[in-house]
Amino acid sequence: MLQIQEVIEGKSYACKFSVTTSCDGEGNPTPNLSGNTKISNQHYESLGIIVQRDLTNKLVRLVDEPSKLQFIVPFKDIWDIDEIEWVDEFA
């Protein structure tokens, strides 16, 4: 596994991550829709595709693979970083 500082620009990477976010009654992340009383803030861990790295502020922007939602996550809350092969499913 790699450290976030070892990530090379132009290559594709995925990592596991942890956030506190709005989740539905089954624990899946969801946009916070006002009026929906079944949504609560919960601890959420998943696998995400890294789309941007900010070395100055020690943050990554990633796309959660199952939900396709984007999250901004501190370096301290990501682990198991590995290079991936990006396959365009529409090509």
Beta strands, then each sheet from edge to edge (+ up, - down):
strand 1: 13-23
strand 2: 40-54
strand 3: 59-64
strand 4: 70-74
strand 5: 78-83
sheet 1: 4+ 3- 2+ 1- 5+
end
